[in-house]
């Protein structure tokens, strides 16, 4: 598919990222920070900030799971 569209893997990743951000803005996908309290309850002794790279990586992970769920939902429709 990427070859047919003449996209590199990196460019495709950027386009999917843009689509994910747009779905967040439009409220079409859940907020990836919704597990904030659970995360800090578990990691609060070592991670002290909402801006900590480890917390931001967790948010990206949750966002990825949400995007996968959304894409599966759309493909099964």
N, C-alpha and C positions, 0 to 999 in steps of 0.2 A: 504494500500500500504506500509506504513512504517513497519508494522508487517511482511509482506512478505519479505521485504528487510533486516529485523532485524536491523532497524535504530531507534534510539530514535528521538523524535521531535527536540531536540537540535542538534543532528548530522545532521539531514535533513536540518535544518536551516543553519548550517555551509556549507553544500554542495551547497545549493542554493546561498548563499553569494559568494562562490568561483566561481560559474557559472556566477553570475552577474558581478563580477570583471573581469572575462575573457572576457565577452562580451564587457565591457568598453574598455579594452586594445585592443581588436580586432576591435573596431569601429562599433560593431554590435548594439550598443544601445547609445542613446544620452548622452552627458556629463551632469551629474546631477548638475553641477555648472553653467549651462547656464542662470539661472535666477538671477545671482549674483546682477546685477545692480537693478533689480526690487525689490529684497529682501531688499537691503540696502536703496533704495529710501523709502521703507515703514517703515523699522525698524531701519534706520540709527541713529535715536536719542537715541536709547537704546542699540543697538548692534554695537560695534565699530570695530570688527576684523573678518577676514576670518577664524580665528581659534576659534571663540566663539562657545561654545557648542550649542547654539540655532541655529546658522547658519548651523553648521554641521548636526544638526538634520533635518533642512529643506532640506539640500542636500540629506540626506538619504531618506526622505519622497518622494522627486522628483524621486530619483532612484527607489524606490519601485513602484511608479506609472508607471515608464517606464518599469520596469520588468513585471508588471502585463499586460501592453499593449502588450509587446513582447510575453509573454506566451499565451495570448489570440489570437494573430496573428498566432502563430505556431499551436495552437490547432484547429483553423478554416481552416488551409491550407489542 
